Amino acid sequence: MRTRAYSFQKIDSTLRGQPAAETAAALAHLKSRSGPAFGVFAPAFPATGRTTIDGRILVKGRPLEEAEVWRRDHTYPNADLVDVLATAGIRGEKVKLAAVRSGALKATFARLAGEGDVVAACDAATEHDLHLIAEASLHASPATFFIGSAGLAHALAGLEVSHAVEALRIPTSESGTLIVVGSLAGASRGAARELEATGTVAHFPVAPETLLKDGAGRAALAADVMKRLAGGGDALVEIMMDDHPDMSLGPQLAKSLADALGAVAPAIGAFAATGGETAAAMLSRFGVNGIRLADEIEPGVSLGLTLGRLSVPIATKAGAFGDEQSLIRISERLRAVRTRGTFI
């Protein structure tokens, strides 16, 4: 008897990066091991306003192509899921919302899986739609391959929940929280302004020129941030950009900031970052090799404990996720975790 194997490819809900090429590579690998593979493509993340209707991604009801994130950083000519898949030579078939909710979704998936080497591009407007997709697709093929964002991951994980997990506890800390904003997304910049206005953090704006050319400025930044954290205060470090930023500098700026702040690690009581490149660079510099997830502060904002040389509570957020109050909620939650020693 052939055993079933499931694989999950985590992608960005707004198709940043190269999800089509990654999917093609994964399908080729699965085919070499178990024969024709069946893909279920559901990038929707309704809790953050990302839905899929008629095979096209919407952000808060508007076409993805009109969103800030698409204008700033996109790979494909349009956000039609079948067209996106076709750029990597993948055959896709749309499974529209009526079919998802029809009660015959298992039969639809079974038919497509029987055809082989096809990806079902699924509509979803609610979390329940994603649950229906997850439930119907589990046994559609001996090698079902899921492609989606955290929305589909949540739906799949929800099918397996069977017991409560003991709350994670850690030693309390008197050091402050380091909050780093590297994302250019308006949601993150607005959230930084709201957090600054509370007066609960010290704001440390840093210009690209300082990060790239001013060694003395970087050293002063690190010294000031360490002093703030060691004294128990929270520090908000923000890379300041103008209205027309040079996007190619993103990785270099993130690495330079991480190098500048690497020395403050011993004074960190908790850490938060918004912007993927920024978070990755900072965690690498701190010697973090993993995160033990504990909770979700809000949709798309994970809470956990860093693993490696640095062990502190951490919250990460994609730049475009959340609203103007998100960093306030993150700051408050991290302060509670580090002072109480528990994630609940």
FIGUTOR-818709 format. One record per residue: residue in three letters; chain; x negated, y, z negated of N, C-alpha, C in turn. Coordinates in pm, whole numbers, plus 50000, padded with zeros to 5 digits. Layout:
<dovexs>
["ala" "A" [X Y Z] [X Y Z] [X Y Z]]
...
</dovexs>
This chain:
<dovexs>
["met" "A" [49915 49881 50000] [50000 50000 50000] [49911 50125 50000]]
["arg" "A" [49947 50221 50083] [49870 50344 50088] [49910 50433 49969]]
["thr" "A" [49813 50492 49903] [49840 50581 49791] [49854 50724 49842]]
["arg" "A" [49935 50801 49771] [49956 50939 49811] [49849 51028 49748]]
["ala" "A" [49801 51123 49827] [49703 51219 49777] [49752 51360 49809]]
["tyr" "A" [49744 51448 49712] [49790 51584 49731] [49673 51681 49716]]
["ser" "A" [49670 51779 49805] [49567 51882 49799] [49636 52018 49801]]
["phe" "A" [49576 52115 49732] [49633 52249 49728] [49528 52350 49769]]
["gln" "A" [49559 52430 49869] [49471 52538 49913] [49528 52669 49865]]
["lys" "A" [49460 52732 49769] [49505 52861 49716] [49467 52971 49814]]
["ile" "A" [49565 53049 49856] [49540 53161 49947] [49595 53290 49887]]
["asp" "A" [49557 53399 49946] [49609 53529 49909] [49750 53545 49966]]
["ser" "A" [49841 53597 49886] [49981 53609 49930] [50000 53711 50040]]
["thr" "A" [49898 53791 50068] [49905 53886 50180] [49810 53848 50292]]
["leu" "A" [49763 53723 50293] [49684 53665 50401] [49546 53726 50418]]
["arg" "A" [49493 53788 50315] [49355 53837 50325] [49260 53718 50334]]
["gly" "A" [49145 53742 50395] [49049 53634 50413] [49076 53558 50542]]
["gln" "A" [49052 53427 50538] [49068 53344 50657] [49151 53218 50625]]
["pro" "A" [49275 53235 50580] [49354 53117 50543] [49379 53021 50658]]
["ala" "A" [49393 53071 50781] [49418 52980 50894] [49297 52892 50920]]
["ala" "A" [49178 52950 50925] [49057 52872 50948] [49033 52772 50834]]
["glu" "A" [49060 52816 50710] [49044 52726 50596] [49143 52610 50605]]
["thr" "A" [49264 52640 50648] [49364 52534 50663] [49323 52435 50771]]
["ala" "A" [49272 52486 50882] [49229 52397 50990] [49118 52304 50942]]
["ala" "A" [49023 52356 50866] [48914 52273 50816] [48965 52168 50719]]
["ala" "A" [49059 52207 50633] [49114 52112 50537] [49194 52002 50607]]
["leu" "A" [49273 52040 50706] [49351 51941 50780] [49259 51842 50853]]
["ala" "A" [49151 51893 50911] [49057 51804 50980] [48994 51706 50882]]
["his" "A" [48961 51753 50764] [48902 51665 50663] [49001 51558 50620]]
["leu" "A" [49125 51600 50593] [49226 51503 50550] [49254 51401 50660]]
["lys" "A" [49257 51446 50783] [49283 51356 50894] [49172 51251 50907]]
["ser" "A" [49048 51291 50882] [48937 51197 50891] [48941 51090 50783]]
["arg" "A" [49011 51121 50673] [49015 51027 50561] [49142 50943 50557]]
["ser" "A" [49256 51004 50595] [49383 50933 50574] [49477 50938 50692]]
["gly" "A" [49430 50984 50808] [49517 50992 50924] [49590 51126 50928]]
["pro" "A" [49690 51140 51013] [49760 51268 51030] [49808 51324 50897]]
["ala" "A" [49782 51452 50876] [49820 51518 50752] [49940 51609 50776]]
["phe" "A" [50015 51632 50671] [50132 51719 50677] [50108 51838 50584]]
["gly" "A" [50116 51959 50639] [50093 52080 50560] [50222 52151 50526]]
["val" "A" [50229 52201 50404] [50342 52283 50358] [50287 52420 50324]]
["phe" "A" [50322 52518 50405] [50267 52653 50396] [50374 52745 50338]]
["ala" "A" [50354 52789 50213] [50452 52876 50147] [50378 52982 50067]]
["pro" "A" [50340 53092 50130] [50260 53195 50064] [50337 53288 49972]]
["ala" "A" [50469 53277 49967] [50550 53371 49889] [50513 53370 49741]]
["phe" "A" [50521 53486 49680] [50501 53502 49536] [50608 53601 49490]]
["pro" "A" [50734 53556 49481] [50846 53647 49454] [50830 53731 49328]]
["ala" "A" [50763 53677 49226] [50749 53751 49101] [50669 53880 49119]]
["thr" "A" [50591 53889 49225] [50513 54010 49254] [50566 54085 49375]]
["gly" "A" [50686 54048 49422] [50747 54118 49534] [50707 54070 49671]]
["arg" "A" [50635 53957 49677] [50594 53902 49808] [50688 53786 49843]]
["thr" "A" [50765 53800 49949] [50858 53698 49993] [50832 53663 50139]]
["thr" "A" [50898 53559 50187] [50886 53519 50327] [51025 53498 50385]]
["ile" "A" [51058 53572 50489] [51189 53562 50555] [51165 53552 50705]]
["asp" "A" [51231 53454 50767] [51216 53429 50911] [51069 53408 50949]]
["gly" "A" [50995 53347 50859] [50856 53314 50887] [50761 53431 50881]]
["arg" "A" [50806 53543 50825] [50721 53662 50814] [50714 53708 50669]]
["ile" "A" [50598 53754 50626] [50578 53797 50488] [50628 53940 50470]]
["leu" "A" [50700 53960 50360] [50747 54092 50321] [50684 54128 50186]]
["val" "A" [50655 54256 50166] [50606 54307 50038] [50708 54407 49987]]
["lys" "A" [50778 54367 49881] [50886 54448 49824] [50987 54487 49931]]
["gly" "A" [51019 54389 50016] [51123 54407 50116] [51078 54467 50247]]
["arg" "A" [50954 54513 50256] [50902 54574 50377] [50805 54478 50445]]
["pro" "A" [50795 54484 50578] [50700 54396 50647] [50558 54414 50595]]
["leu" "A" [50488 54304 50581] [50351 54309 50532] [50266 54405 50614]]
["glu" "A" [50290 54412 50744] [50211 54499 50831] [50220 54647 50792]]
["glu" "A" [50323 54683 50713] [50339 54822 50670] [50279 54847 50532]]
["ala" "A" [50230 54742 50466] [50181 54755 50330] [50039 54810 50326]]
["glu" "A" [50007 54874 50214] [49873 54932 50195] [49765 54825 50212]]
["val" "A" [49788 54707 50156] [49685 54603 50159] [49657 54556 50301]]
["trp" "A" [49758 54554 50388] [49738 54512 50527] [49663 54619 50606]]
["arg" "A" [49700 54745 50585] [49633 54853 50657] [49485 54861 50619]]
["arg" "A" [49455 54828 50493] [49318 54839 50446] [49234 54716 50479]]
["asp" "A" [49297 54598 50482] [49218 54476 50492] [49303 54364 50552]]
["his" "A" [49298 54349 50684] [49372 54239 50745] [49288 54172 50853]]
["thr" "A" [49324 54048 50884] [49249 53966 50978] [49327 53936 51104]]
["tyr" "A" [49459 53921 51091] [49542 53869 51200] [49621 53980 51269]]
["pro" "A" [49661 53956 51395] [49737 54059 51468] [49870 54093 51402]]
["asn" "A" [49934 53995 51339] [50061 54019 51270] [50075 53919 51157]]
["ala" "A" [50182 53931 51080] [50202 53846 50962] [50304 53735 50986]]
["asp" "A" [50327 53699 51110] [50413 53585 51141] [50332 53458 51111]]
["leu" "A" [50384 53372 51024] [50306 53258 50976] [50268 53162 51088]]
["val" "A" [50356 53139 51182] [50324 53048 51291] [50216 53107 51380]]
["asp" "A" [50223 53237 51404] [50119 53304 51483] [49984 53300 51411]]
["val" "A" [49988 53318 51280] [49865 53312 51200] [49801 53175 51212]]
["leu" "A" [49879 53070 51196] [49827 52934 51208] [49771 52908 51348]]
["ala" "A" [49838 52961 51448] [49796 52937 51586] [49658 52994 51615]]
["thr" "A" [49616 53097 51542] [49483 53154 51565] [49372 53052 51538]]
["ala" "A" [49404 52949 51459] [49306 52844 51429] [49343 52713 51497]]
["gly" "A" [49434 52720 51596] [49471 52600 51671] [49562 52506 51596]]
["ile" "A" [49635 52555 51496] [49725 52472 51416] [49868 52488 51465]]
["arg" "A" [49937 52375 51482] [50079 52382 51519] [50162 52402 51394]]
["gly" "A" [50241 52508 51395] [50329 52536 51283] [50474 52535 51326]]
["glu" "A" [50561 52502 51234] [50705 52509 51260] [50772 52579 51143]]
["lys" "A" [50853 52679 51175] [50920 52755 51070] [51031 52674 51005]]
["val" "A" [51035 52681 50873] [51145 52625 50795] [51211 52745 50728]]
["lys" "A" [51320 52790 50787] [51380 52915 50743] [51461 52897 50615]]
["leu" "A" [51500 53009 50557] [51560 53009 50425] [51685 52922 50418]]
["ala" "A" [51766 52925 50523] [51887 52842 50524] [51852 52694 50513]]
["ala" "A" [51745 52654 50580] [51703 52514 50572] [51647 52479 50435]]
["val" "A" [51574 52573 50374] [51519 52550 50240] [51632 52526 50141]]
["arg" "A" [51742 52599 50157] [51852 52592 50061] [51964 52498 50105]]
["ser" "A" [51942 52424 50213] [52051 52345 50272] [52084 52217 50199]]
["gly" "A" [51992 52166 50119] [52011 52035 50058] [51953 51924 50143]]
["ala" "A" [51909 51957 50265] [51852 51856 50355] [51702 51880 50377]]
["leu" "A" [51639 51951 50282] [51499 51987 50301] [51408 51865 50303]]
["lys" "A" [51438 51765 50221] [51356 51644 50221] [51356 51579 50359]]
["ala" "A" [51472 51576 50421] [51482 51515 50554] [51405 51598 50657]]
["thr" "A" [51410 51729 50644] [51334 51816 50735] [51185 51790 50721]]
["phe" "A" [51138 51783 50598] [50995 51757 50576] [50956 51617 50624]]
["ala" "A" [51042 51520 50603] [51012 51384 50647] [50999 51379 50799]]
["arg" "A" [51087 51453 50869] [51080 51456 51016] [50949 51517 51062]]
["leu" "A" [50913 51631 51003] [50789 51698 51043] [50666 51614 51009]]
["ala" "A" [50668 51553 50891] [50555 51468 50852] [50540 51351 50948]]
["gly" "A" [50653 51299 50997] [50648 51188 51091] [50586 51227 51224]]
["glu" "A" [50600 51354 51260] [50539 51400 51385] [50387 51411 51372]]
["gly" "A" [50339 51440 51253] [50195 51444 51227] [50127 51570 51275]]
["asp" "A" [50022 51609 51206] [49940 51725 51243] [50024 51849 51267]]
["val" "A" [50108 51879 51171] [50193 51998 51179] [50200 52060 51040]]
["val" "A" [50218 52191 51039] [50233 52262 50913] [50371 52327 50910]]
["ala" "A" [50445 52301 50804] [50576 52363 50785] [50557 52499 50721]]
["ala" "A" [50593 52605 50792] [50581 52742 50741] [50714 52780 50678]]
["cys" "A" [50717 52785 50545] [50843 52790 50472] [50880 52930 50424]]
["asp" "A" [51006 52965 50443] [51061 53085 50383] [51081 53063 50233]]
["ala" "A" [51076 53171 50157] [51110 53167 50014] [51133 53309 49968]]
["ala" "A" [51248 53333 49906] [51281 53467 49855] [51286 53470 49704]]
["thr" "A" [51294 53353 49640] [51302 53345 49495] [51211 53234 49445]]
["glu" "A" [51188 53233 49314] [51110 53126 49255] [51183 52992 49270]]
["his" "A" [51315 52996 49268] [51391 52871 49286] [51368 52814 49426]]
["asp" "A" [51355 52900 49526] [51324 52851 49661] [51192 52775 49661]]
["leu" "A" [51092 52828 49592] [50963 52760 49585] [50975 52627 49510]]
["his" "A" [51060 52623 49409] [51084 52497 49338] [51146 52393 49433]]
["leu" "A" [51240 52436 49515] [51302 52345 49611] [51198 52292 49709]]
["ile" "A" [51110 52379 49756] [51004 52338 49849] [50911 52238 49784]]
["ala" "A" [50868 52268 49662] [50776 52178 49591] [50840 52041 49569]]
["glu" "A" [50962 52042 49523] [51031 51916 49492] [51053 51832 49616]]
["ala" "A" [51092 51896 49727] [51124 51822 49848] [51001 51770 49921]]
["ser" "A" [50887 51834 49900] [50769 51801 49980] [50677 51698 49916]]
["leu" "A" [50694 51670 49788] [50600 51584 49717] [50580 51449 49784]]
["his" "A" [50686 51390 49832] [50677 51255 49887] [50703 51251 50037]]
["ala" "A" [50681 51364 50103] [50706 51370 50247] [50603 51293 50327]]
["ser" "A" [50482 51281 50274] [50372 51220 50349] [50273 51158 50253]]
["pro" "A" [50199 51055 50297] [50092 51000 50212] [49981 51101 50186]]
["ala" "A" [49974 51208 50269] [49869 51309 50252] [49929 51448 50270]]
["thr" "A" [50012 51489 50174] [50072 51622 50180] [49970 51726 50138]]
["phe" "A" [49962 51832 50216] [49865 51938 50191] [49941 52068 50170]]
["phe" "A" [49925 52128 50052] [49996 52251 50018] [49907 52371 50041]]
["ile" "A" [49963 52474 50104] [49892 52600 50126] [49981 52710 50069]]
["gly" "A" [49933 52778 49967] [50017 52880 49907] [49945 52967 49807]]
["ser" "A" [50020 53061 49751] [49968 53150 49649] [50003 53093 49512]]
["ala" "A" [49988 53176 49409] [50022 53131 49273] [50170 53095 49261]]
["gly" "A" [50254 53152 49347] [50396 53119 49341] [50422 52972 49363]]
["leu" "A" [50364 52915 49469] [50381 52773 49497] [50309 52689 49393]]
["ala" "A" [50194 52736 49347] [50121 52663 49243] [50205 52651 49117]]
["his" "A" [50272 52759 49079] [50360 52754 48961] [50471 52653 48981]]
["ala" "A" [50530 52654 49099] [50641 52562 49126] [50597 52417 49117]]
["leu" "A" [50481 52385 49174] [50430 52249 49168] [50395 52209 49025]]
["ala" "A" [50332 52301 48951] [50296 52271 48813] [50420 52249 48728]]
["gly" "A" [50527 52322 48759] [50650 52308 48683] [50714 52172 48695]]
["leu" "A" [50684 52101 48803] [50740 51967 48820] [50677 51868 48725]]
["glu" "A" [50558 51900 48673] [50483 51806 48591] [50486 51839 48443]]
["val" "A" [50554 51948 48403] [50553 51986 48262] [50626 51881 48179]]
["ser" "A" [50555 51825 48080] [50617 51720 47998] [50588 51736 47850]]
["his" "A" [50493 51825 47814] [50462 51839 47672] [50404 51978 47645]]
["ala" "A" [50418 52021 47523] [50365 52150 47482] [50215 52139 47459]]
["val" "A" [50143 52247 47488] [49999 52251 47469] [49968 52334 47345]]
["glu" "A" [49878 52283 47263] [49842 52356 47140] [49779 52490 47175]]
["ala" "A" [49816 52593 47100] [49765 52727 47127] [49614 52732 47109]]
["leu" "A" [49546 52802 47201] [49402 52818 47196] [49366 52921 47089]]
["arg" "A" [49271 52884 47002] [49226 52975 46896] [49077 53001 46911]]
["ile" "A" [49034 53122 46876] [48895 53163 46888] [48856 53245 46766]]
["pro" "A" [48726 53264 46741] [48684 53354 46633] [48728 53497 46664]]
["thr" "A" [48764 53572 46562] [48801 53711 46583] [48676 53794 46616]]
["ser" "A" [48697 53910 46677] [48586 53997 46716] [48618 54141 46683]]
["glu" "A" [48517 54213 46634] [48532 54356 46607] [48485 54441 46723]]
["ser" "A" [48431 54378 46827] [48386 54453 46945] [48505 54490 47033]]
["gly" "A" [48487 54592 47115] [48595 54639 47199] [48611 54562 47328]]
["thr" "A" [48714 54600 47403] [48744 54538 47532] [48684 54620 47646]]
["leu" "A" [48615 54552 47736] [48563 54615 47857] [48663 54593 47970]]
["ile" "A" [48714 54702 48025] [48811 54696 48135] [48746 54761 48257]]
["val" "A" [48734 54686 48366] [48666 54735 48486] [48764 54740 48602]]
["val" "A" [48775 54854 48666] [48862 54872 48782] [48774 54897 48903]]
["gly" "A" [48772 54799 48993] [48695 54813 49115] [48782 54813 49238]]
["ser" "A" [48908 54773 49222] [49000 54766 49336] [49038 54906 49385]]
["leu" "A" [49058 54917 49517] [49102 55043 49576] [49254 55055 49583]]
["ala" "A" [49324 54950 49544] [49470 54949 49555] [49533 55058 49470]]
["gly" "A" [49636 55121 49524] [49703 55228 49453] [49759 55183 49319]]
["ala" "A" [49808 55058 49313] [49864 55008 49187] [49760 55008 49076]]
["ser" "A" [49639 54969 49108] [49533 54965 49007] [49486 55104 48970]]
["arg" "A" [49474 55193 49068] [49431 55330 49037] [49535 55401 48952]]
["gly" "A" [49662 55383 48983] [49767 55443 48902] [49768 55386 48762]]
["ala" "A" [49745 55255 48749] [49741 55192 48618] [49625 55243 48534]]
["ala" "A" [49511 55271 48600] [49396 55327 48529] [49428 55465 48472]]
["arg" "A" [49500 55546 48551] [49536 55680 48502] [49630 55669 48382]]
["glu" "A" [49724 55576 48387] [49818 55560 48275] [49746 55511 48150]]
["leu" "A" [49654 55417 48166] [49580 55367 48051] [49493 55477 47991]]
["glu" "A" [49427 55553 48075] [49344 55663 48028] [49426 55763 47947]]
["ala" "A" [49549 55788 47994] [49635 55888 47930] [49680 55847 47790]]
["thr" "A" [49672 55719 47757] [49714 55674 47623] [49616 55717 47516]]
["gly" "A" [49492 55749 47555] [49392 55787 47458] [49334 55670 47379]]
["thr" "A" [49367 55547 47419] [49318 55429 47347] [49188 55377 47404]]
["val" "A" [49142 55432 47516] [49019 55387 47579] [48930 55507 47609]]
["ala" "A" [48800 55482 47617] [48708 55583 47668] [48689 55556 47817]]
["his" "A" [48706 55660 47898] [48701 55645 48043] [48559 55675 48092]]
["phe" "A" [48504 55580 48170] [48370 55598 48225] [48378 55588 48377]]
["pro" "A" [48408 55700 48445] [48411 55699 48592] [48269 55692 48645]]
["val" "A" [48249 55614 48751] [48116 55602 48809] [48126 55615 48961]]
["ala" "A" [48046 55702 49018] [48049 55728 49162] [47966 55626 49238]]
["pro" "A" [48003 55596 49363] [47923 55505 49444] [47777 55548 49452]]
["glu" "A" [47751 55679 49460] [47614 55727 49470] [47533 55689 49347]]
["thr" "A" [47597 55690 49231] [47528 55650 49108] [47492 55503 49114]]
["leu" "A" [47586 55421 49158] [47562 55277 49162] [47455 55241 49265]]
["leu" "A" [47447 55314 49374] [47357 55278 49482] [47220 55344 49473]]
["lys" "A" [47212 55462 49409] [47088 55539 49420] [47034 55594 49288]]
["asp" "A" [47111 55590 49182] [47073 55660 49059] [47048 55561 48945]]
["gly" "A" [46924 55514 48935] [46891 55418 48830] [46909 55474 48691]]
["ala" "A" [46874 55601 48672] [46889 55663 48541] [47037 55676 48504]]
["gly" "A" [47120 55706 48604] [47264 55717 48580] [47324 55583 48541]]
["arg" "A" [47279 55477 48604] [47329 55343 48570] [47288 55304 48428]]
["ala" "A" [47165 55337 48392] [47118 55304 48256] [47197 55381 48151]]
["ala" "A" [47227 55508 48180] [47305 55589 48087] [47446 55535 48072]]
["leu" "A" [47505 55493 48185] [47638 55432 48181] [47638 55310 48090]]
["ala" "A" [47543 55221 48109] [47536 55100 48029] [47521 55132 47880]]
["ala" "A" [47436 55229 47848] [47414 55265 47708] [47540 55321 47644]]
["asp" "A" [47611 55406 47719] [47734 55467 47665] [47844 55362 47648]]
["val" "A" [47857 55273 47745] [47960 55169 47736] [47929 55075 47620]]
["met" "A" [47803 55036 47603] [47767 54946 47494] [47795 55010 47358]]
["lys" "A" [47764 55137 47345] [47790 55207 47219] [47939 55205 47186]]
["arg" "A" [48021 55230 47288] [48166 55231 47268] [48216 55093 47225]]
["leu" "A" [48174 54988 47296] [48221 54853 47266] [48172 54806 47130]]
["ala" "A" [48046 54831 47099] [47989 54786 46972] [48059 54852 46854]]
["gly" "A" [48111 54973 46876] [48184 55043 46770] [48329 55000 46758]]
["gly" "A" [48371 54903 46839] [48508 54853 46831] [48606 54922 46924]]
["gly" "A" [48559 55016 47006] [48648 55086 47097] [48654 55022 47234]]
["asp" "A" [48763 55044 47303] [48780 54990 47438] [48721 55087 47540]]
["ala" "A" [48662 55030 47647] [48599 55110 47751] [48660 55078 47886]]
["leu" "A" [48700 55183 47960] [48754 55170 48095] [48649 55221 48193]]
["val" "A" [48590 55130 48269] [48489 55166 48369] [48555 55159 48506]]
["glu" "A" [48548 55267 48582] [48618 55274 48711] [48525 55325 48820]]
["ile" "A" [48514 55248 48926] [48440 55295 49043] [48527 55396 49116]]
["met" "A" [48480 55518 49126] [48559 55626 49184] [48531 55635 49334]]
["met" "A" [48639 55637 49414] [48626 55644 49559] [48713 55756 49612]]
["asp" "A" [48675 55810 49728] [48758 55914 49789] [48868 55850 49873]]
["asp" "A" [48940 55933 49948] [49054 55884 50026] [49013 55804 50150]]
["his" "A" [48886 55811 50187] [48839 55739 50305] [48713 55659 50269]]
["pro" "A" [48728 55556 50185] [48612 55481 50138] [48550 55395 50248]]
["asp" "A" [48422 55372 50235] [48352 55281 50325] [48371 55139 50271]]
["met" "A" [48463 55062 50333] [48498 54931 50282] [48380 54834 50284]]
["ser" "A" [48284 54858 50372] [48170 54767 50382] [48081 54773 50257]]
["leu" "A" [48096 54879 50177] [48014 54893 50058] [48069 54816 49938]]
["gly" "A" [48189 54762 49952] [48254 54696 49840] [48168 54594 49766]]
["pro" "A" [48116 54493 49836] [48034 54392 49768] [47910 54451 49702]]
["gln" "A" [47847 54547 49769] [47725 54608 49715] [47755 54689 49589]]
["leu" "A" [47868 54761 49590] [47906 54839 49473] [47939 54747 49355]]
["ala" "A" [48011 54639 49383] [48046 54545 49277] [47921 54484 49214]]
["lys" "A" [47826 54444 49298] [47703 54384 49247] [47621 54485 49167]]
["ser" "A" [47613 54606 49215] [47536 54708 49145] [47597 54740 49009]]
["leu" "A" [47730 54748 49003] [47796 54772 48875] [47772 54656 48780]]
["ala" "A" [47780 54534 48833] [47756 54417 48748] [47614 54417 48694]]
["asp" "A" [47518 54452 48778] [47379 54459 48733] [47363 54566 48624]]
["ala" "A" [47431 54680 48645] [47419 54789 48548] [47478 54751 48413]]
["leu" "A" [47588 54677 48414] [47658 54645 48289] [47620 54508 48233]]
["gly" "A" [47530 54439 48298] [47491 54307 48249] [47442 54309 48106]]
["ala" "A" [47372 54418 48067] [47314 54427 47934] [47418 54446 47824]]
["val" "A" [47542 54483 47860] [47642 54509 47756] [47713 54383 47710]]
["ala" "A" [47684 54271 47772] [47755 54146 47740] [47762 54116 47591]]
["pro" "A" [47654 54131 47514] [47662 54098 47372] [47762 54183 47293]]
["ala" "A" [47800 54300 47347] [47891 54390 47276] [48036 54375 47321]]
["ile" "A" [48064 54282 47411] [48199 54267 47464] [48283 54178 47373]]
["gly" "A" [48400 54230 47331] [48493 54150 47253] [48598 54085 47339]]
["ala" "A" [48629 54147 47453] [48723 54092 47552] [48694 54163 47682]]
["phe" "A" [48740 54103 47793] [48707 54156 47924] [48828 54150 48016]]
["ala" "A" [48845 54256 48096] [48951 54259 48197] [48894 54319 48324]]
["ala" "A" [48937 54269 48438] [48891 54322 48566] [49004 54319 48665]]
["thr" "A" [49011 54422 48748] [49105 54423 48858] [49028 54445 48987]]
["gly" "A" [49050 54356 49082] [48973 54352 49206] [48887 54227 49207]]
["gly" "A" [48908 54141 49307] [48841 54012 49311] [48689 54020 49319]]
["glu" "A" [48637 54107 49408] [48492 54119 49421] [48430 54169 49291]]
["thr" "A" [48497 54263 49227] [48446 54317 49102] [48442 54210 48994]]
["ala" "A" [48552 54137 48978] [48559 54033 48876] [48452 53926 48900]]
["ala" "A" [48439 53881 49024] [48342 53776 49056] [48200 53820 49025]]
["ala" "A" [48166 53943 49065] [48030 53993 49042] [48002 54008 48893]]
["met" "A" [48097 54062 48818] [48076 54083 48675] [48061 53950 48603]]
["leu" "A" [48148 53855 48631] [48144 53727 48561] [48016 53651 48594]]
["ser" "A" [47973 53658 48719] [47848 53592 48756] [47731 53653 48678]]
["arg" "A" [47729 53784 48668] [47620 53852 48597] [47622 53818 48449]]
["phe" "A" [47741 53798 48392] [47753 53765 48251] [47723 53617 48222]]
["gly" "A" [47700 53537 48327] [47672 53396 48308] [47796 53313 48284]]
["val" "A" [47910 53360 48331] [48036 53286 48317] [48049 53187 48432]]
["asn" "A" [48075 53061 48400] [48088 52958 48503] [48227 52897 48511]]
["gly" "A" [48321 52953 48436] [48457 52903 48441] [48546 52980 48346]]
["ile" "A" [48675 52957 48357] [48773 53019 48268] [48872 52913 48223]]
["arg" "A" [48890 52903 48093] [48993 52813 48039] [49122 52894 48028]]
["leu" "A" [49217 52864 48114] [49341 52941 48118] [49427 52911 47996]]
["ala" "A" [49490 53016 47943] [49572 53002 47823] [49715 53051 47843]]
["asp" "A" [49734 53153 47928] [49866 53213 47941] [49867 53302 48063]]
["glu" "A" [49980 53364 48087] [49996 53462 48193] [50059 53585 48130]]
["ile" "A" [49989 53698 48135] [50039 53819 48072] [50163 53871 48145]]
["glu" "A" [50157 53867 48277] [50270 53899 48363] [50241 53832 48496]]
["pro" "A" [50337 53827 48588] [50312 53756 48713] [50184 53802 48783]]
["gly" "A" [50094 53707 48808] [49971 53737 48877] [49859 53787 48788]]
["val" "A" [49881 53793 48658] [49779 53839 48563] [49749 53726 48465]]
["ser" "A" [49638 53658 48487] [49604 53543 48404] [49532 53585 48277]]
["leu" "A" [49547 53503 48172] [49481 53525 48044] [49410 53396 48007]]
["gly" "A" [49285 53406 47967] [49211 53286 47933] [49087 53317 47852]]
["leu" "A" [48997 53220 47845] [48872 53230 47772] [48757 53199 47866]]
["thr" "A" [48660 53289 47875] [48546 53264 47963] [48460 53150 47910]]
["leu" "A" [48399 53077 48002] [48312 52965 47968] [48172 52991 48021]]
["gly" "A" [48072 52953 47947] [47934 52979 47989] [47861 53056 47882]]
["arg" "A" [47770 53144 47924] [47692 53221 47827] [47778 53319 47748]]
["leu" "A" [47887 53366 47809] [47978 53460 47743] [48111 53391 47718]]
["ser" "A" [48158 53394 47595] [48285 53332 47559] [48374 53437 47494]]
["val" "A" [48461 53499 47574] [48551 53603 47525] [48686 53590 47597]]
["pro" "A" [48792 53646 47538] [48920 53649 47609] [48907 53731 47737]]
["ile" "A" [48974 53686 47842] [48965 53754 47971] [49101 53762 48038]]
["ala" "A" [49125 53875 48104] [49244 53890 48190] [49195 53938 48326]]
["thr" "A" [49248 53877 48432] [49212 53919 48567] [49339 53949 48646]]
["lys" "A" [49329 54046 48736] [49444 54088 48814] [49400 54127 48954]]
["ala" "A" [49469 54077 49054] [49446 54125 49190] [49480 54273 49195]]
["gly" "A" [49408 54347 49276] [49423 54492 49277] [49564 54541 49303]]
["ala" "A" [49636 54476 49395] [49768 54524 49434] [49880 54469 49346]]
["phe" "A" [49848 54381 49253] [49950 54325 49164] [49984 54424 49053]]
["gly" "A" [50102 54406 48997] [50141 54484 48881] [50193 54622 48914]]
["asp" "A" [50209 54702 48807] [50259 54838 48822] [50171 54932 48740]]
["glu" "A" [50215 55056 48722] [50132 55154 48654] [50116 55128 48505]]
["gln" "A" [50194 55037 48450] [50181 55002 48308] [50101 54874 48286]]
["ser" "A" [50057 54810 48393] [49993 54679 48379] [49866 54683 48295]]
["leu" "A" [49779 54780 48317] [49655 54785 48240] [49681 54815 48093]]
["ile" "A" [49787 54889 48064] [49823 54912 47924] [49863 54780 47858]]
["arg" "A" [49945 54701 47927] [49987 54572 47872] [49868 54478 47857]]
["ile" "A" [49779 54479 47955] [49660 54394 47949] [49573 54435 47830]]
["ser" "A" [49549 54565 47814] [49467 54614 47705] [49525 54577 47569]]
["glu" "A" [49656 54593 47554] [49721 54562 47427] [49714 54412 47396]]
["arg" "A" [49733 54330 47500] [49731 54184 47478] [49590 54138 47440]]
["leu" "A" [49490 54189 47510] [49353 54149 47480] [49311 54196 47340]]
["arg" "A" [49355 54314 47300] [49323 54362 47166] [49386 54270 47062]]
["ala" "A" [49507 54226 47086] [49574 54136 46992] [49501 54002 46985]]
["val" "A" [49459 53949 47099] [49391 53820 47101] [49259 53826 47026]]
["arg" "A" [49178 53929 47055] [49044 53933 46994] [49049 53967 46846]]
["thr" "A" [49152 54038 46800] [49159 54072 46658] [49229 53966 46575]]
["arg" "A" [49318 53890 46638] [49390 53785 46565] [49327 53647 46582]]
["gly" "A" [49249 53630 46691] [49186 53500 46715] [49279 53396 46772]]
["thr" "A" [49389 53437 46829] [49483 53342 46890] [49543 53403 47016]]
["phe" "A" [49580 53316 47110] [49634 53362 47238] [49786 53371 47238]]
["ile" "A" [49850 53344 47123] [49995 53356 47117] [50036 53476 47033]]
</dovexs>
